């Protein structure tokens, strides 16, 4: 099991790094390791210490 550190981004948010290999499998990273396009993820708090991430195909603007 890989562990990822939670880090402070600014006074209002924190971030968790997602492995590029996982993002490549999802088709979000190109062959050069660069992010392809803009993407949005919906994060849900499920239970104590548990969240889900869902890649959103379409977002409301």
C-alpha positions in Angstrom: 0.0 0.0 0.0 1.4 3.4 -1.1 1.1 6.2 1.4 0.8 9.8 0.3 1.5 12.8 2.6 -1.1 15.4 3.2 0.5 18.9 2.9 -0.6 22.4 3.4 -1.1 24.4 0.2 -2.4 27.7 1.7 -4.4 29.0 4.6 -7.6 27.4 3.2 -6.6 24.1 1.7 -4.4 21.0 1.8 -3.3 18.7 -1.0 -2.4 15.1 -1.6 -0.2 14.0 -4.5 -1.6 11.4 -6.9 0.9 9.1 -8.6 1.4 9.9 -12.3 1.3 6.2 -13.1 -2.3 6.1 -11.8 -3.2 9.2 -13.8 -1.6 7.8 -16.9 -3.8 4.7 -16.6 -6.9 7.1 -16.5 -5.6 8.8 -19.6 -5.0 12.1 -17.8 -1.2 12.2 -18.4 0.5 12.0 -21.8 3.6 10.0 -22.7 5.8 12.9 -21.5 4.3 12.9 -18.1 2.4 16.1 -18.7 -1.2 16.7 -17.7 -3.5 16.5 -20.7 -6.2 19.3 -20.5 -8.3 20.5 -17.6 -9.8 18.0 -15.2 -12.1 18.2 -12.2 -12.6 15.7 -9.3 -15.5 15.6 -6.9 -14.3 14.7 -3.4 -16.8 13.2 -0.9 -16.2 12.6 2.8 -17.7 9.1 3.3 -16.8 8.4 6.9 -14.2 9.1 9.6 -10.9 8.9 7.7 -12.5 7.9 4.4 -13.0 9.9 1.2 -13.9 9.0 -2.4 -12.7 10.8 -5.5 -14.7 10.8 -8.7 -13.4 12.2 -12.0 -16.1 14.4 -13.5 -16.5 14.3 -17.3 -18.8 17.3 -17.4 -19.0 20.1 -15.0 -21.6 22.8 -14.6 -20.3 26.3 -15.4 
